[in-house]
Amino acid sequence: MLPKAYRLPASQFALVKSKGKLIQTPLFGLLISVSGQSKPRFGFIVSTKISSQAVVRNRLRRLLREAIRPLLPSISPGRDFIILAKHSLLTAHLNQISHTFHEILAPYLN
């Protein structure tokens, strides 16, 4: 689980969705929005369209969190991120997800 300071509250998802910039990758979509927070915050959305089984959706959320964890200290503060899972994430490995995050978040790394 991500430390609480890095979690985006569900009440803020609508704001990020409305004002955020969407970046698409083969594994996931990434919404990025500016915020006034001292740390970057992340939210994860894995739809029932991906899998009807909660076990599978929760596993994908855990994979995404683990892939983002090493980058947390180096991401510039003041941004909110929502990761939107895609079907291709079902067959992806952790190192592939981590590499994709590193490429996409490169402009936001210190």
SULKANOR-V190346 format. One record per pair of residues at least 12 apart in sequence whose ideal C-beta (glycine too) atoms are under 10 Angstrom apart, sorted by the first residue. I is the first residue (numbers start at 1). J is the second residue. Records with the same first field share a line. If there is no record, write none. Layout:
I=J + J
This chain:
1=61 + 62 + 65 + 69
2=41 + 42 + 43 + 44 + 64 + 65 + 66 + 68 + 69 + 72
3=39 + 69 + 72
4=39 + 41
5=37 + 38 + 39 + 40 + 41 + 72
6=37 + 39 + 40 + 41 + 42 + 65 + 68 + 69 + 72 + 75 + 81
7=39 + 41 + 42 + 43 + 44 + 65
8=33 + 35 + 37 + 40 + 41 + 42 + 43 + 44 + 80 + 81 + 82
9=41 + 43 + 80
10=43
12=33 + 35 + 37 + 41 + 43 + 80 + 82
13=31 + 43 + 45 + 80 + 82
15=33 + 35 + 80
16=31 + 32 + 33 + 34 + 35 + 41 + 43 + 79 + 80 + 81 + 82
17=31 + 33 + 43 + 45 + 82 + 84
18=31 + 33
19=31 + 32 + 33 + 34 + 35 + 80
20=32 + 33 + 34 + 79 + 80 + 81 + 82
21=33 + 34
22=82 + 84
23=81 + 104 + 105
24=84 + 86 + 104
25=83 + 86 + 88 + 89 + 97 + 100 + 101 + 103 + 104
26=86 + 88 + 89 + 92 + 96 + 100
27=64 + 67 + 83 + 85 + 86 + 87 + 88 + 89 + 90 + 91 + 92 + 96 + 97 + 99 + 100 + 101 + 104
28=44 + 45 + 46 + 60 + 64 + 67 + 82 + 83 + 84 + 85 + 86 + 88 + 89 + 92 + 97 + 100 + 101 + 104
29=45 + 82 + 83 + 84 + 85 + 86
30=42 + 81 + 82 + 83 + 84 + 100 + 101 + 104 + 105
31=43 + 45 + 80 + 81 + 82 + 83 + 84
32=79 + 80 + 81 + 82 + 104 + 105 + 107 + 108
33=78 + 79 + 80 + 81 + 82
34=78 + 79 + 80
35=77 + 78 + 79 + 80 + 81
36=77 + 78 + 80
37=77 + 78 + 79 + 80
38=77 + 78
39=72 + 73 + 75 + 76 + 77 + 78 + 79
40=68 + 71 + 72 + 74 + 75 + 76 + 77 + 78 + 79 + 80 + 81 + 105 + 108
41=77 + 78 + 79 + 80 + 81 + 82
42=64 + 65 + 68 + 69 + 72 + 75 + 79 + 80 + 81 + 82 + 83
43=80 + 81 + 82 + 83 + 84
44=57 + 60 + 61 + 62 + 63 + 64 + 65 + 68 + 81 + 82 + 83 + 84 + 85
45=57 + 61 + 64 + 82 + 83 + 84 + 85
46=58 + 59 + 60 + 61 + 63 + 64 + 83 + 84 + 85 + 86 + 89
47=84 + 85 + 86 + 87
49=85 + 86 + 87
50=84 + 85 + 86 + 87 + 88 + 89 + 90
51=85 + 87 + 90
56=90
57=85
59=90
60=83 + 85 + 86 + 89 + 90 + 92 + 97
61=83 + 85
62=94
63=85 + 89 + 90 + 92 + 93 + 94 + 97 + 98
64=83 + 85 + 89 + 92 + 94 + 97 + 101
65=83
66=94 + 97 + 98
67=83 + 92 + 93 + 94 + 95 + 96 + 97 + 98 + 99 + 100 + 101 + 102
68=81 + 83 + 97 + 98 + 101 + 102 + 105
69=98 + 101
70=98 + 101 + 102
71=98 + 101 + 102 + 105 + 106 + 108 + 109
73=109 + 110
74=102 + 105 + 108 + 109 + 110
75=101 + 105 + 108 + 109 + 110
76=105 + 107 + 108 + 109 + 110
77=108 + 110
78=108
79=105 + 108
81=101 + 104 + 105 + 108
83=97 + 101 + 104
